[in-house]
Amino acid sequence: MRVEDFINQNRDKIVDVHWNETIQKYVKNLSLSQVLLNNLKKEEYFDSFSNFFENINNEIENYIKNAKNPTYQIAIVGTIKAGKSTLINALIGEDIASINVTPETATLTKFRYSEKNYVKIKFYTNDEWNKIWKNAQKNGVTIFLNEYKELGAESIKNNLLGKKEEYKEFLDINELKKEVEKWTSSQSKEHYFVEEIEIGVENLNLPPQVCLVDTPGLDDIAEYRSKITENYIDSANAVLFCFNSKSSFSKSEMSTVARVFSKARYKKEQIYVLGTQKDILENKNGEDDWKKQKNFVIKKLEGTEYFETTKRAEEHIIGISSLIYPIVKKINIDNFMELAENIKSVVKMEELVKIALEQDKDKKLKIVEDLKKKLIQFSNIEKLEDIIKNTLLKDFNKRLLQDFIEKYRLLAEEIKKFRDENYKVVLTKKKEFELDSTELEKRIKIENEKIKKLDETNKRLKEKIEIVKRAFNNDLKEMENAFYELEKKIKDVNID
């Protein structure tokens, strides 16, 4: 088939990209590759390559989807309960992301600036849900299955699966929060059937082309949810990996961060590792436990497969306190004592007592403001905001284009590797077939010789049978003649 004919027959699968000619060419190449790979997948020979076809198809789908609507995406990833949602709330300035996210929540949640607050909900198709359900049953995810049953989710399944994308706008931020909770809370039966939710927020101080993405935990016991995040890392332009500072950067967390780096191998400078809940680690007697923890993590991640240098690891590993930051931002001289309970884990008791006993209003105001600055600096949230705006988003349009070019190169290499490896296999199979054919021809020749000998034997036997038959016929003729002569002689005898 000519290439032109092939393109015409598959034109509905080829997406037009208007913002960049190079990316348009890449999308066209990948679209055609996808069609060809899907055709190959149907061949019996490639049955054992089902994982490759599924993964490469997902990667191409993500590339094409992102090329149609290019967005600079910052993925917040990590282990379960690592404080991902709390971090997003601190960056947004509103408690919108659900902090009750559990292993039973399976949605990508995207936050971006918008002139109006809105929620856009994308639902699973029936095929996608069937795959999720089979995976849960196969792997014995009893928590998922039991809570699904207890919440009565089955009763609304048919109303939501395959449903057209929903879009709602909100004037009241509290109404927006309620809507988000409805679709993302583990206590809501609706959340099971949501593939992705996008939230537009007026207060988010980021360019409209940028979005923050909350993801399912990479160590989720339900494999398909971890897979959602793994696949998404390929699409992300930058990654903020969260781990709980209280842990000792366990084997599980090390394995998880290794998966992040393996998925984002060409953009290591766009990865930051964040130790969350630093406030719980901080020793009020002056010893900074986070520094010990950070040095331990640096040694783990300074190798070539990670940050590559100690300097980059030092700069890209940051301890944060997402919980302390929004509390401190609200503190003023009037509500200080009311909120003091929430910050006592990081403030020495004598400092709190000093503020409480201070009678001079101006002095008290200065002490409170100085403490606020100290705690804001301690939380490192504003430092992270500065990194996002002035490092990750510096020339982000240029970075976005570079990401598309680099992702295309990696995809092309993956497809070429598959082609080359299987071309060699096909050649090997061809040689094996030729050898088998030669052996078969020898066997056929031997059998033919046997048949030939058998034919000769049959021929001789037939000849003998013919001789016997002729002899028998001759004998029979002679007997008939003898009887004829006998009958004639009997008639000649005269009996009176």
C-alpha positions as CSV (number, residue, x, y, z in Angstrom):
1,M,0.0,0.0,0.0
2,R,1.3,3.5,-0.9
3,V,1.9,5.9,2.0
4,E,-0.7,8.3,0.5
5,D,-3.3,5.6,0.5
6,F,-2.5,4.6,4.0
7,I,-2.8,8.3,5.2
8,N,-6.1,8.7,3.5
9,Q,-7.6,5.6,5.0
10,N,-6.5,6.6,8.5
11,R,-7.0,10.4,8.3
12,D,-9.5,10.4,11.2
13,K,-6.7,9.2,13.4
14,I,-4.2,11.9,12.4
15,V,-4.5,15.1,14.6
16,D,-3.8,18.6,13.3
17,V,-1.6,20.7,15.5
18,H,-1.5,24.4,14.5
19,W,0.8,26.0,17.1
20,N,4.1,24.5,15.7
21,E,5.0,22.9,12.4
22,T,7.6,20.6,13.9
23,I,5.2,19.2,16.5
24,Q,2.6,18.8,13.8
25,K,5.0,16.6,11.9
26,Y,5.8,14.6,15.0
27,V,2.1,14.1,15.8
28,K,1.5,12.9,12.2
29,N,4.4,10.4,12.5
30,L,3.2,9.1,15.8
31,S,-0.4,8.8,14.6
32,L,0.7,6.7,11.7
33,S,3.0,4.6,13.9
34,Q,0.1,4.1,16.3
35,V,-2.1,2.7,13.5
36,L,0.7,0.5,12.2
37,L,1.4,-0.8,15.8
38,N,-2.3,-1.5,16.4
39,N,-2.3,-3.5,13.2
40,L,0.8,-5.5,14.2
41,K,-0.9,-6.2,17.6
42,K,-3.5,-8.2,15.9
43,E,-0.9,-10.7,14.5
44,E,-0.6,-13.9,16.5
45,Y,3.2,-13.7,16.6
46,F,3.0,-10.5,18.7
47,D,0.6,-11.9,21.4
48,S,3.5,-11.9,24.0
49,F,4.1,-8.1,23.4
50,S,0.7,-7.0,24.8
51,N,2.4,-4.9,27.6
52,F,4.6,-3.1,25.0
53,F,1.6,-2.3,22.8
54,E,-0.5,-1.0,25.8
55,N,2.3,1.2,27.1
56,I,3.4,2.7,23.8
57,N,-0.2,3.3,22.9
58,N,-0.8,5.2,26.2
59,E,2.4,7.3,25.6
60,I,1.4,8.2,22.1
61,E,-2.2,9.0,23.2
62,N,-0.9,11.4,25.9
63,Y,1.6,13.0,23.5
64,I,-1.1,13.7,20.9
65,K,-3.7,14.9,23.5
66,N,-1.1,17.3,25.0
67,A,0.0,18.5,21.6
68,K,-3.6,19.5,20.8
69,N,-3.9,21.6,23.9
70,P,-0.4,22.3,25.2
71,T,-0.2,23.0,28.9
72,Y,2.9,23.2,31.2
73,Q,2.0,20.6,33.8
74,I,3.6,20.3,37.2
75,A,2.9,16.9,38.7
76,I,2.7,16.5,42.5
77,V,3.6,12.8,43.0
78,G,4.7,10.6,45.8
79,T,3.7,7.9,48.3
80,I,0.2,7.7,49.8
81,K,-0.4,10.2,52.6
82,A,2.8,12.1,51.8
83,G,1.0,15.5,52.0
84,K,0.5,16.1,48.2
85,S,-2.9,17.6,48.6
86,T,-2.0,19.7,51.6
87,L,0.9,21.1,49.5
88,I,-1.4,22.0,46.7
89,N,-3.8,23.8,49.1
90,A,-0.9,25.8,50.5
91,L,0.1,26.8,46.9
92,I,-3.5,27.7,46.0
93,G,-4.2,29.5,49.2
94,E,-7.5,27.6,49.6
95,D,-8.4,24.2,51.0
96,I,-9.8,22.8,47.7
97,A,-7.8,19.6,47.2
98,S,-9.2,16.8,49.3
99,I,-6.8,16.0,52.2
100,N,-8.8,12.8,52.8
101,V,-7.4,11.2,49.7
102,T,-6.9,7.5,50.4
103,P,-5.8,4.5,48.4
104,E,-9.4,4.2,47.2
105,T,-9.3,7.5,45.3
106,A,-8.1,7.1,41.7
107,T,-8.4,10.5,40.1
108,L,-5.9,12.9,38.5
109,T,-6.9,16.3,39.9
110,K,-5.7,19.3,37.9
111,F,-5.6,22.9,39.2
112,R,-5.2,25.9,36.9
113,Y,-5.9,29.7,36.9
114,S,-9.2,30.8,35.5
115,E,-11.2,34.0,35.4
116,K,-14.1,31.9,36.8
117,N,-14.1,29.1,39.4
118,Y,-15.1,25.9,37.6
119,V,-15.0,22.1,37.8
120,K,-14.7,19.9,34.7
121,I,-15.2,16.2,35.3
122,K,-14.2,13.4,33.0
123,F,-15.7,10.0,33.6
124,Y,-14.4,6.5,32.9
125,T,-15.8,4.5,29.9
126,N,-17.3,1.1,30.5
127,D,-14.2,-0.6,29.0
128,E,-11.9,1.4,31.3
129,W,-14.0,0.6,34.4
130,N,-14.1,-3.1,33.5
131,K,-10.4,-3.2,33.4
132,I,-10.1,-1.5,36.8
133,W,-12.7,-3.8,38.3
134,K,-10.9,-7.0,37.0
135,N,-7.6,-5.7,38.3
136,A,-9.0,-5.1,41.8
137,Q,-10.5,-8.6,41.8
138,K,-7.4,-10.2,40.4
139,N,-5.1,-8.6,43.0
140,G,-7.5,-9.1,45.9
141,V,-7.8,-5.4,46.8
142,T,-10.4,-6.1,49.5
143,I,-10.4,-2.5,50.9
144,F,-11.4,-1.2,47.5
145,L,-14.0,-3.9,46.9
146,N,-15.5,-3.7,50.4
147,E,-15.9,0.1,50.5
148,Y,-17.3,0.1,47.0
149,K,-20.0,-2.3,48.2
150,E,-20.6,-0.4,51.5
151,L,-21.0,3.0,49.8
152,G,-23.5,1.5,47.3
153,A,-21.5,2.7,44.3
154,E,-23.0,0.0,42.1
155,S,-26.3,1.8,42.2
156,I,-25.0,4.8,40.3
157,K,-22.4,3.1,38.1
158,N,-24.6,2.9,34.9
159,N,-25.5,6.6,35.3
160,L,-21.8,7.8,35.3
161,L,-19.8,5.4,33.2
162,G,-19.4,6.7,29.7
163,K,-21.1,9.9,30.6
164,K,-20.3,13.1,28.7
165,E,-17.8,15.5,30.3
166,E,-19.4,17.8,32.9
167,Y,-18.6,21.5,33.3
168,K,-19.9,23.7,36.2
169,E,-19.0,27.3,37.2
170,F,-19.2,28.6,40.7
171,L,-19.5,32.2,42.1
172,D,-19.0,31.0,45.7
173,I,-15.6,29.3,46.5
174,N,-17.3,27.2,49.2
175,E,-19.7,25.8,46.7
176,L,-16.7,24.9,44.5
177,K,-15.1,23.1,47.5
178,K,-18.3,21.0,48.0
179,E,-18.4,20.0,44.4
180,V,-14.7,18.9,44.4
181,E,-15.3,16.9,47.6
182,K,-18.3,15.2,46.0
183,W,-16.2,13.8,43.1
184,T,-12.9,13.2,45.0
185,S,-13.7,12.3,48.6
186,S,-13.2,8.6,49.4
187,Q,-16.5,8.9,51.4
188,S,-18.4,9.7,48.2
189,K,-19.6,6.8,45.9
190,E,-19.3,9.1,42.9
191,H,-15.5,9.2,43.1
192,Y,-15.0,5.7,41.8
193,F,-16.1,6.6,38.3
194,V,-14.1,9.8,37.8
195,E,-11.0,9.5,35.6
196,E,-9.9,13.1,35.8
197,I,-11.1,16.3,37.3
198,E,-9.9,19.8,36.3
199,I,-10.5,22.8,38.7
200,G,-10.3,26.4,37.6
201,V,-9.4,28.7,40.5
202,E,-9.5,32.5,40.4
203,N,-6.9,32.8,43.3
204,L,-4.2,30.6,41.7
205,N,-1.3,32.9,40.9
206,L,0.0,31.0,37.9
207,P,-0.1,31.7,34.1
208,P,-3.3,30.1,32.6
209,Q,-1.2,27.7,30.5
210,V,0.2,26.1,33.7
211,C,-1.5,23.6,35.9
212,L,-0.7,21.8,39.1
213,V,-1.7,18.1,39.1
214,D,-2.5,16.0,42.2
215,T,-1.9,12.3,41.5
216,P,-2.8,8.9,43.1
217,G,0.0,7.5,45.3
218,L,2.7,5.6,43.4
219,D,2.8,2.9,46.1
220,D,-1.0,2.3,45.8
221,I,-2.0,-1.3,46.4
222,A,-4.3,-1.2,43.4
223,E,-1.9,-1.4,40.5
224,Y,-4.1,0.5,38.0
225,R,-4.0,3.6,40.2
226,S,-0.2,3.6,40.4
227,K,-0.2,3.1,36.7
228,I,-2.3,6.3,36.2
229,T,0.5,8.2,37.9
230,E,3.3,6.4,36.2
231,N,1.8,7.1,32.8
232,Y,1.1,10.7,33.8
233,I,4.8,11.4,34.7
234,D,5.6,11.0,31.1
235,S,3.3,13.8,30.3
236,A,4.4,16.1,33.1
237,N,6.9,18.9,32.3
238,A,8.1,19.1,35.9
239,V,7.7,16.8,39.0
240,L,7.5,17.6,42.7
241,F,8.1,14.4,44.5
242,C,6.7,14.4,48.1
243,F,7.8,12.0,50.9
244,N,7.0,12.2,54.6
245,S,9.8,13.7,56.6
246,K,8.9,11.5,59.5
247,S,10.0,8.4,57.6
248,S,13.6,7.4,57.1
249,F,13.2,7.5,53.3
250,S,12.3,3.8,53.3
251,K,13.0,1.2,50.7
252,S,9.5,1.7,49.4
253,E,10.0,5.5,49.0
254,M,13.4,4.9,47.4
255,S,11.8,2.5,44.9
256,T,9.0,5.1,44.2
257,V,11.4,8.0,43.6
258,A,13.5,5.7,41.3
259,R,10.4,5.2,39.2
260,V,9.9,8.9,39.0
261,F,13.5,9.5,37.7
262,S,13.3,6.6,35.3
263,K,10.1,8.1,33.8
264,A,11.6,11.6,33.7
265,R,15.2,10.8,32.8
266,Y,15.7,13.7,30.4
267,K,14.4,16.4,32.7
268,K,16.2,15.7,36.0
269,E,16.7,19.5,36.6
270,Q,12.9,19.7,36.5
271,I,12.4,17.4,39.5
272,Y,12.3,18.5,43.1
273,V,12.2,16.2,46.1
274,L,10.1,17.6,49.0
275,G,10.2,16.4,52.6
276,T,6.7,17.2,53.9
277,Q,5.6,17.7,57.5
278,K,8.9,19.2,58.4
279,D,7.2,20.9,61.4
280,I,6.9,17.5,63.1
281,L,10.6,16.8,62.8
282,E,11.9,20.2,64.0
283,N,13.5,20.0,67.4
284,K,12.6,23.0,69.5
285,N,15.9,22.7,71.5
286,G,17.8,23.9,68.4
287,E,18.8,20.6,66.7
288,D,17.4,20.5,63.2
289,D,16.4,16.9,62.5
290,W,15.5,17.9,58.9
291,K,19.2,18.6,58.1
292,K,20.1,15.1,59.2
293,Q,17.3,13.7,57.1
294,K,18.2,15.8,54.1
295,N,21.9,14.8,54.2
296,F,20.7,11.1,54.3
297,V,18.5,11.7,51.3
298,I,21.2,13.6,49.4
299,K,23.5,10.6,49.7
300,K,20.8,8.4,48.2
301,L,20.0,10.7,45.3
302,E,23.3,12.2,44.2
303,G,24.1,9.3,41.8
304,T,24.1,9.4,38.0
305,E,20.6,7.8,37.8
306,Y,19.2,10.6,40.0
307,F,20.4,14.2,40.4
308,E,23.9,13.3,39.1
309,T,25.7,15.7,41.4
310,T,25.7,16.5,45.1
311,K,25.2,20.2,44.3
312,R,22.0,19.6,42.3
313,A,20.7,17.2,45.0
314,E,21.4,19.8,47.7
315,E,19.4,22.4,45.7
316,H,16.6,20.2,44.7
317,I,15.8,18.5,48.1
318,I,13.7,20.8,50.2
319,G,11.9,20.4,53.5
320,I,8.5,22.0,53.7
321,S,5.6,22.5,56.1
322,S,2.4,22.9,54.1
323,L,0.2,22.8,57.2
324,I,2.1,25.5,59.1
325,Y,2.2,28.0,56.3
326,P,-1.5,28.8,55.8
327,I,-2.0,29.0,59.6
328,V,0.9,31.5,59.9
329,K,-0.4,33.6,57.0
330,K,-3.6,34.1,59.0
331,I,-1.9,35.1,62.3
332,N,-2.2,38.7,63.5
333,I,-1.9,40.4,66.9
334,D,-5.6,39.8,67.7
335,N,-5.9,36.1,66.9
336,F,-2.4,35.0,67.8
337,M,-3.2,33.2,71.1
338,E,-6.2,31.5,69.4
339,L,-3.9,30.1,66.7
340,A,-0.9,29.5,68.9
341,E,-2.0,25.9,69.6
342,N,-1.5,25.1,66.0
343,I,2.2,26.3,65.8
344,K,3.5,25.1,69.2
345,S,5.3,22.2,67.6
346,V,7.8,24.6,66.0
347,V,7.8,27.5,68.5
348,K,9.4,27.4,71.9
349,M,7.1,27.8,74.8
350,E,9.0,30.8,76.2
351,E,8.4,32.6,72.9
352,L,4.7,32.1,73.2
353,V,4.7,33.1,76.8
354,K,6.7,36.3,75.9
355,I,4.1,37.3,73.4
356,A,1.2,36.6,75.7
357,L,2.7,38.7,78.5
358,E,3.8,41.6,76.4
359,Q,1.7,44.6,77.2
360,D,3.1,47.2,74.8
361,K,1.0,46.8,71.6
362,D,3.7,48.0,69.2
363,K,6.3,45.7,70.7
364,K,3.9,42.8,70.6
365,L,3.1,43.5,67.0
366,K,6.8,43.5,66.1
367,I,7.4,40.2,67.9
368,V,4.4,38.6,66.2
369,E,5.5,39.9,62.8
370,D,9.1,38.7,63.3
371,L,7.8,35.3,64.4
372,K,5.5,35.1,61.3
373,K,8.5,35.8,59.0
374,K,10.6,33.2,60.8
375,L,7.8,30.6,60.4
376,I,7.0,31.5,56.8
377,Q,10.7,31.0,56.0
378,F,10.7,27.7,58.0
379,S,7.8,26.4,56.0
380,N,9.7,27.0,52.7
381,I,6.3,27.3,50.8
382,E,7.2,30.8,49.5
383,K,10.7,29.4,48.5
384,L,8.9,26.7,46.6
385,E,6.6,29.3,44.9
386,D,9.7,31.2,43.9
387,I,11.2,28.0,42.4
388,I,8.0,27.3,40.4
389,K,7.7,30.8,39.0
390,N,11.3,31.8,38.4
391,T,12.9,28.4,37.7
392,L,10.4,25.8,36.5
393,L,8.3,28.4,34.6
394,K,11.2,30.4,33.3
395,D,10.8,30.5,29.5
396,F,8.1,27.8,29.9
397,N,6.9,28.2,26.4
398,K,10.4,27.4,25.1
399,R,10.6,24.5,27.7
400,L,7.2,23.2,26.6
401,L,8.5,23.0,23.0
402,Q,11.7,21.3,24.1
403,D,9.7,18.8,26.1
404,F,7.6,17.9,23.1
405,I,10.8,17.4,21.0
406,E,12.5,15.3,23.6
407,K,9.5,13.2,24.3
408,Y,9.1,12.5,20.6
409,R,12.8,11.5,20.4
410,L,12.3,9.0,23.3
411,L,9.1,7.6,21.7
412,A,10.8,7.3,18.3
413,E,13.7,5.5,19.9
414,E,11.3,3.1,21.7
415,I,9.4,2.3,18.5
416,K,12.7,1.9,16.5
417,K,14.1,-0.5,19.2
418,F,11.0,-2.6,19.0
419,R,11.2,-2.6,15.2
420,D,14.9,-3.5,15.1
421,E,14.6,-6.3,17.8
422,N,11.6,-7.9,16.1
423,Y,13.1,-7.5,12.6
424,K,16.1,-9.6,13.9
425,V,13.6,-12.1,15.4
426,V,11.7,-12.3,12.1
427,L,15.0,-12.9,10.2
428,T,15.9,-15.6,12.8
429,K,12.5,-17.2,12.4
430,K,12.9,-17.1,8.6
431,K,16.3,-18.9,8.9
432,E,14.7,-21.5,11.2
433,F,11.9,-21.9,8.8
434,E,14.3,-22.4,5.9
435,L,16.2,-25.0,8.0
436,D,12.9,-26.7,8.9
437,S,11.9,-26.5,5.2
438,T,15.1,-28.2,4.1
439,E,14.7,-31.0,6.7
440,L,11.1,-31.4,5.6
441,E,12.1,-31.7,2.0
442,K,14.5,-34.5,3.0
443,R,11.8,-36.3,4.8
444,I,9.4,-35.9,1.9
445,K,12.1,-37.3,-0.5
446,I,12.6,-40.3,1.8
447,E,8.9,-40.9,2.0
448,N,8.6,-40.5,-1.8
449,E,11.3,-43.1,-2.3
450,K,9.4,-45.4,0.1
451,I,6.3,-44.8,-1.9
452,K,8.2,-45.4,-5.1
453,K,9.4,-48.7,-3.9
454,L,5.9,-49.6,-2.7
455,D,4.6,-48.6,-6.1
456,E,7.1,-51.0,-7.7
457,T,6.1,-53.8,-5.3
458,N,2.4,-53.1,-6.1
459,K,3.2,-53.2,-9.8
460,R,4.9,-56.6,-9.5
461,L,2.0,-57.9,-7.4
462,K,-0.5,-56.7,-9.9
463,E,1.5,-58.4,-12.6
464,K,1.5,-61.7,-10.7
465,I,-2.3,-61.3,-10.0
466,E,-2.8,-60.7,-13.7
467,I,-0.8,-63.9,-14.6
468,V,-2.8,-65.9,-12.1
469,K,-6.0,-64.4,-13.3
470,R,-5.1,-65.3,-16.9
471,A,-4.1,-68.8,-15.9
472,F,-7.3,-69.2,-14.0
473,N,-9.3,-67.9,-17.0
474,N,-7.4,-70.4,-19.2
475,D,-8.1,-73.2,-16.9
476,L,-11.7,-72.2,-16.6
477,K,-12.0,-72.1,-20.4
478,E,-10.4,-75.5,-20.7
479,M,-12.9,-76.8,-18.1
480,E,-15.8,-75.3,-20.0
481,N,-14.5,-76.9,-23.2
482,A,-14.2,-80.2,-21.4
483,F,-17.7,-80.0,-20.1
484,Y,-18.9,-79.1,-23.6
485,E,-17.2,-82.1,-25.1
486,L,-18.6,-84.3,-22.3
487,E,-22.1,-83.1,-22.9
488,K,-21.7,-83.7,-26.6
489,K,-20.5,-87.2,-26.1
490,I,-23.4,-87.9,-23.7
491,K,-25.9,-86.7,-26.4
492,D,-24.2,-89.1,-28.9
493,V,-24.9,-92.2,-26.7
494,N,-28.1,-94.0,-27.8
495,I,-30.1,-95.6,-25.0
496,D,-33.0,-97.8,-26.0
